[in-house]
Amino acid sequence: MDILKIIENINVTKRCFVFFVPILFFSIQSCVVDKFDDRLKFINYTDKSLLIYGDFFLLNDTLINCSNCYTGITENSYLKPKDTLSIGLHGKLYDEYLMKNPNKIFRVFVFESDTIKKYGWEKAQKEYLILKRFDINLEYIKNNNWIIKYPDSVNLE
């Protein structure tokens, strides 16, 4: 009798294993994080804090249409002087995204923190109160070792 119970327990264990392992596998698969590309860096070589805004979807080269992007701007929203920011992209790699993007450009807008503090994000973006706009394509990124520097006249050597 004892041998039959042992065999029965083994069969139950096998059935549970066959049932639960695929569920566990698919559960883990769904938790896998999407691609995240943080190779692109922005370096602030100025003595002022900056607000950096990047956009793939702008087809008009002067219109920033993102009134909801910076709600609740705090001091932590700004890139401090002589500091570096990783501009991360979720879901795809920059290479993939730029090749599939209709204009093949990633635009980066640089705002001075004093401008944002004085006028607010809404007015600064609507009235285009930028310090600099970078139109970045894949060639630019690769030629500059994935670094955007501001001001761009700074020599990195």
C-alpha positions as CSV (number, residue, x, y, z in Angstrom):
1,M,0.0,0.0,0.0
2,D,2.7,2.4,0.8
3,I,4.3,2.0,-2.6
4,L,1.0,2.8,-4.3
5,K,0.6,6.0,-2.2
6,I,4.2,7.0,-3.1
7,I,3.5,6.5,-6.8
8,E,0.2,8.4,-6.5
9,N,2.0,11.3,-4.9
10,I,4.7,11.3,-7.6
11,N,2.0,11.5,-10.3
12,V,0.2,14.4,-8.5
13,T,3.6,16.2,-8.2
14,K,4.2,15.7,-11.9
15,R,0.8,17.0,-12.9
16,C,1.3,20.1,-10.6
17,F,4.8,20.6,-12.1
18,V,3.5,20.4,-15.7
19,F,0.6,22.8,-14.8
20,F,2.5,25.4,-12.8
21,V,5.8,25.7,-14.6
22,P,4.3,27.1,-17.8
23,I,2.2,29.6,-15.7
24,L,5.3,30.6,-13.8
25,F,7.3,31.0,-17.1
26,F,4.7,33.2,-18.7
27,S,4.3,35.3,-15.5
28,I,8.0,36.0,-15.5
29,Q,8.0,36.8,-19.2
30,S,5.3,39.4,-18.7
31,C,7.5,41.1,-16.0
32,V,10.4,41.6,-18.3
33,V,11.2,45.3,-18.6
34,D,10.9,46.8,-22.1
35,K,14.1,48.0,-23.8
36,F,15.6,51.1,-22.2
37,D,18.2,53.1,-24.0
38,D,20.1,55.6,-21.9
39,R,23.2,56.0,-24.1
40,L,22.4,59.6,-25.0
41,K,23.9,62.1,-22.6
42,F,23.4,65.9,-22.3
43,I,26.2,67.8,-20.5
44,N,25.5,71.3,-19.1
45,Y,28.8,73.2,-19.3
46,T,27.2,76.5,-18.3
47,D,27.0,78.0,-14.8
48,K,23.2,78.0,-15.0
49,S,20.5,75.4,-14.4
50,L,18.7,74.2,-17.5
51,L,15.5,72.5,-18.4
52,I,15.9,69.9,-21.1
53,Y,13.0,68.8,-23.3
54,G,13.3,66.1,-26.0
55,D,10.7,65.2,-28.6
56,F,10.5,62.7,-31.4
57,F,7.1,63.6,-32.6
58,L,7.4,67.2,-33.6
59,L,6.9,67.6,-37.3
60,N,6.8,71.4,-37.1
61,D,10.3,72.6,-36.3
62,T,9.3,75.6,-34.1
63,L,6.1,74.5,-32.3
64,I,6.5,72.7,-29.0
65,N,3.0,71.4,-28.2
66,C,3.4,69.9,-24.7
67,S,1.6,72.0,-22.1
68,N,1.2,69.0,-19.8
69,C,4.8,67.8,-20.0
70,Y,6.2,69.8,-17.1
71,T,3.4,70.2,-14.5
72,G,4.9,70.6,-11.1
73,I,8.4,71.7,-12.0
74,T,10.7,71.7,-9.0
75,E,14.4,72.4,-8.5
76,N,15.0,68.7,-9.1
77,S,13.6,69.1,-12.7
78,Y,16.6,71.2,-13.7
79,L,19.9,70.0,-14.9
80,K,22.5,71.7,-12.6
81,P,25.6,73.5,-13.9
82,K,28.4,71.2,-14.9
83,D,26.1,68.2,-14.6
84,T,25.1,65.4,-17.0
85,L,21.7,64.1,-17.8
86,S,20.9,60.7,-19.4
87,I,18.1,61.1,-21.9
88,G,16.5,57.7,-21.7
89,L,14.2,56.2,-24.3
90,H,11.7,53.5,-23.2
91,G,10.6,50.7,-25.5
92,K,13.1,51.0,-28.4
93,L,16.7,51.8,-29.0
94,Y,17.5,55.2,-30.4
95,D,18.9,53.6,-33.6
96,E,15.6,51.8,-34.2
97,Y,13.4,54.7,-33.4
98,L,15.3,57.2,-35.5
99,M,15.3,54.9,-38.5
100,K,11.5,54.4,-38.3
101,N,10.7,58.0,-37.4
102,P,9.3,59.9,-40.4
103,N,11.6,62.9,-40.0
104,K,14.5,60.8,-38.6
105,I,15.2,63.5,-36.1
106,F,15.1,63.8,-32.3
107,R,14.7,67.4,-31.2
108,V,16.2,68.6,-27.9
109,F,15.1,72.0,-26.6
110,V,17.2,73.8,-23.9
111,F,15.5,76.3,-21.6
112,E,17.2,78.4,-18.9
113,S,15.7,77.7,-15.5
114,D,15.3,81.5,-14.9
115,T,13.0,81.7,-17.9
116,I,10.8,78.9,-16.7
117,K,10.7,80.4,-13.2
118,K,9.8,83.8,-14.5
119,Y,7.2,82.9,-17.3
120,G,6.3,79.3,-16.5
121,W,6.5,76.2,-18.7
122,E,3.2,77.0,-20.6
123,K,4.4,80.4,-21.8
124,A,8.0,79.4,-22.3
125,Q,7.0,76.6,-24.7
126,K,4.2,78.4,-26.5
127,E,6.4,81.5,-27.1
128,Y,9.4,79.4,-27.9
129,L,11.6,81.0,-25.2
130,I,14.5,78.5,-25.8
131,L,18.2,78.9,-25.5
132,K,19.0,76.3,-28.1
133,R,17.4,73.6,-30.2
134,F,19.3,70.5,-31.3
135,D,18.1,68.6,-34.3
136,I,19.7,65.2,-33.7
137,N,19.9,62.4,-36.2
138,L,21.7,59.1,-35.9
139,E,24.8,60.4,-37.6
140,Y,25.1,63.3,-35.2
141,I,24.7,61.0,-32.2
142,K,27.3,58.5,-33.4
143,N,29.8,61.2,-34.5
144,N,29.5,62.8,-31.0
145,N,29.8,59.6,-29.0
146,W,26.3,59.8,-27.8
147,I,26.9,63.2,-26.1
148,I,25.1,66.5,-26.6
149,K,27.0,69.3,-25.0
150,Y,25.7,72.8,-24.2
151,P,27.0,75.2,-25.2
152,D,28.0,73.0,-28.2
153,S,31.2,75.1,-28.7
154,V,32.8,73.4,-25.7
155,N,35.7,71.1,-26.5
156,L,35.4,67.8,-24.7
157,E,39.1,67.0,-24.9
